[in-house]
Each structure stands twice: as structure tokens, then as C-alpha cells.
């Protein structure tokens, strides 16, 4: 899905490539606490953001959380957050108030992890543009119009297939990116055995 692609590329704050690998190779794998909290926040706030969108922009949302599949590669999926009565696609995100400096006033300031999610979702849904609506804190919604970049979308497809073929199918974990990754990786490899080093 869209959030997986940001993790695969290593540009997601909440998931590393290893986190994605562990979830794909073990669907019962526990999602880390930071990711779980962020997902819960997003799920709870999406209806509020949709209401703000209707008030701010006179947008009539007719579909929410629509799962889409790539026409030729069913492995590629995206959950489209919202679609209005004109068929326009919206990606809906939320950010805590302390993160507001990360969200400027123009396209260039969109954090890369969210931007690649938009490119991915547009590609899967075969759209040339979408609107990213971001709730900052609980009161301010920023809107960004994003046009598809076919070159970047093709790169995302390539990286996703490489990840699937070289790691998931071969059961070869990607390199750890942080201490939590090291703990997760070697806990799994050692069957959660502790080694005493003297």
C-alpha cells in the first residue's frame, strides 16, 4: 500500500524497510508502538478532516477508504482516502501541532514520505493529480495540489518489485537502519534467546 512504499524507501518516520519486511513475511508481526499510535490518530481524525474539507472547499466526498489494485500487478495496492463527486482523489493526513514547521505553504515543503505516498496512490488509481489535505493539530487544514510525476512513480514501482523479489520472496531481511531494527532482526534470528557476553 501507499504507506508501505514510504517505508520501503526508508523515508517514513514510522516504519523502516525491515518493519515492512517483517510485516510481509509474518502478517501477525506486532506493529511498533509509534506506528500504531500514528495509525490510530489518522483513523480517528479522518472523518473530522473530511468535514473540514467540506466546509473549507465545498467538497462533496462520496467515497472513503477505497482499496485500489494495479491493473497488471495485483501486488500493488493503495487505499484512496477520499474521492469527491467529481472523481477527484484526496489523500488525508494528520500531523501533531509540534510538526507544523515541517508543513510549509507550497508543494516543495511536503515531507518526502507523504509525497511518495501520494505519487503511489495516484499511480495505482490512474490519476494525474490529487489533493493532499493535512490537519495540523486539531484546527488547521493545509491543502496541497500534487501532479503525478510518472518518472518517480515508475521508480517507486521498480523499488517495490525489487524489495518484494529480493527480500520478501527470498526471505532475506533488508539491512537494519536503527537500533530498534537491530533488536527486531536479531531477536527473530535467535528465536528471542538472550546471549550472555562476559
N, C-alpha and C positions, 0 to 999 in steps of 0.2 A: 504494500500500500504506500501512500504518499509519505507517511511518517517513517516507514522503513527506508526509503531511498535516502533521506537525510542522514539516518544512522549508518547506512552502508557507506556513504561518502565521508563519514566522520565529521559532519557539520551540524550535528544535532546535540543540543545541550543535555538531553535526557537519555540518549542511547548511543552506544559505540557500535562499531561493526561486530564486535564479539557479542554484545547483547542481542543484536538481531540474529546472529548465527545460532545462539543458544535457544532463542525462541522458535526458530525454524526447525532445528534438529530435535528439540524437546518442547512440544507445544504446551506442556504443563509447567515449563520453566517459570519461576516466580519473576514477575516484573519488579525491577528495583523500586524502592520506596519513592524516589524523586519522580520517576516516570509515572508511577501510579497516582501520585498526588496531582501531577500536571494533567493527566488524562481525566481524573475526576473533576478537576476545576473546569476544564474545557467542556465536558459533558453537561455539567450543571449550568454553565453560563451561556451555552449556545442559544437556548431559547430567548434569553434576555437580549443577546446581541441581535438576534433576528428581529425582535420587537423594536430595538433602537434603529435598525436598518429601515424598517417600515416607516418610522417617524421621521428619520433624517432625510431619507432619499425617496420616500413614497414607493418603496419596493414591495411588490406582492409576491412573497415566497409561496410557491406551490408544492415544492418537493424538498425534503430534508434527508440528509444522510443516505444518499443513493449510491449503492455499490455498482461500479462500472468495471468492465473487463476489456482488455485489449482485444481487438478483433481477431488477431492472429496468434497472440501469445497469452493464453488464459492465466498464466502465472502472474502476469502484470495486471494489477488491480488498483483501484483508487476509490475512496469513499468521497463523493462530492457532497460538501457540507450543505449547500443550498442551491436551488435553481428557481429563478423567478418566472412569471407568466410570459416573459418574452424569450425564455430559453437561455438567459444569461446565467453564467456559473459564478458562484461565490464561494470563497474559502473563508472560514470563520475561525479566528484565533483569539486567545485572551493572553494578556500579559499583566503581571503584577505591577503595582504602581512604581516600585523601585526600578523597573526595567524601562520606564518611559523614555529615557535618554537613548535607548537602542532603536527607538522608532522615530525617525525624523519626519519631515514633511513631504519627501519625494521618494520615488522608486529606488533610487540609489542607496537609501538608508535601510531598506528592508533586510533584516538578518538573513544571511545566506541559507540557513536551514529551512526557513519558511518559504523563501523564494523557490528553492528547488522542489519543494512540495507542490507549489502552485504550477510550475512547469510540468511536473509529472502528472498531476491531476488533469490539466488541460490536454496533455498528450493522450492520456487514456480516454478522455471524454471527447476527443477530437474537436476542441475549441481553439479559436485563435486568440481569445482574450478571456480574462476573468477579473473579478474584483476581490481583493483581499480586504476583509473587514477585521480590524483588530481592536478589541476592547482593552483599554489601558485603565487599570484599576477597576472601578465599577461604573464610571460615569462617562468617560470619553471614548468615542469610537473613531479610529482613523481609517480612511479608505484609500486603497492604492489600486490603480488600474494597471494591470500587467498584461503585456502582449506576449504571446508564445514565442520562444526562441527555439526554432527547430534544431539548430546545431547543438544546443545544450540538451534538449530533450533526447536526441539520438545518443549523446554521450551518457546520459542517465540510463537509457536502455542498455547500452553496452556494459556499463559498470554493474548494473543489476544482474545481467546474464553472467558476467564474469564471476560475480560473488556467488550466484547460485551454482554454477558449474564447478568452480574451483574450490569452494568451501563447503556449501551445504551438501551437494551430491557426493562429494568425495569425503565428507566428514572430517575436513581439515579446518580447524578454527583459524580465524584471522589473528594477526598479531595483537596482543593486548595494548591498549592505549593509555591505561592509567592503573593505579593500584587496585581499584575495585575489579578491573578486568583480570589482573594477575590472580587475585583471590578466587574469582569465579572460575577461571580456566584451570588452575591447579587443584582447586577443590574437586572439580569434576574428574580430573585425570587421576587423582589419588584416591578417589572414592571417599572423599571427605576424611581421609586419615591425616592425623597430625604427625609431623616428623619432628622429633626432638633433636636439636642441634646443640652440641656442647662445645 
